[in-house]
Amino acid sequence: MAADVLNCKWHFEKVGRGNTGKDATSATFNQPYYSIVRESIQNSLDAARYDDKPVIVNFSRLEIDKKTFENFYKLEEHLEQCFDYVSFDQNTQDWVTKMLTYIREHPTMMCLKISDSNTKGMSYKNGAVDSPFLNFVENIGLSSDKGAGSQGSFGFGKGAYFSLSPISTVLVSSV
């Protein structure tokens, strides 16, 4: 495995929306496996690169081990800071406590890897509010113009990804 993957680091920055607690969009997906399959395939179809080639979506499982990916598990430190920061909100503290407990009790985390091909990917332009990558990972209720026939329109489908994660975390990469 490449050293840059093994030494991945978290970068937390202020995103401009002010303070946020638990993202309510994930709560609407009460059938997480059905929802993740539906939403991820819909997202891939909306980003089809070719009219004459099929979009291919693959689902696989991988593990993130605490000994191998030490920097990934530093998420625990960030969650501890979040817990302290929201001391006034018991619901959010309960939510963060669940994530901390999960991380502490699982030295290996199972992950669902969703990859697609024959798609345009998600372009990113720093600071561009209409950037598809930014819309996927950060914005709520915003959707990039995908054109006629697009299935997604409000940007809420990303909640399906978070609803499946016991630590409300997704790792995103696009080419």
Phi, psi and omega in degrees: 000140183295143182299325181294330176287317181293331182258025180302149182229154176275139174232109179256128178224156178293130186259358173091355180269004185082202181275140176227149174257217179296134180285115184292340182296329180290334181292339181283349182257079184275358171242080192299321182289316176301314184295318182293322178294312181299310184293319182291321177293319178301315179299317181293318179296324178294341182250024181305133180275324186236146175278336186255007178232143181285148170283136179244128179241127179245141175241128177216169182246140174219164181244143173244114184264137183299324181288327182274322183246061183303320181294326177300319183286355173290354173303330178303318179297319179295318179296323177298320178294322177297318179302313179295321184293327183257035182301340181277350186238101184296323180298316179291321177299319178298318179296314179293322178300319178300317180293317179299316179300316180300311181299317182292330183267353184234095177291346175230130178249133174276137181233146172264120178260125178243121179229153179225163176219164187064033176239169180279348186075189179240108181288157180224131172229120184307124177083354181277113184296338180265012178292123180303321179296313179298318178299323181288315188270342188231311189285147176237130179081007177242146180219136176290150178295116183255352177094181182297142178084357180295137180272323181275144180214338185248351179078016180269343183300336179299338178300333179298324180294317182288329182293336181276343185268125178291349177242019178046048185225137172232147174252127187236135176219144178218143177241000000 
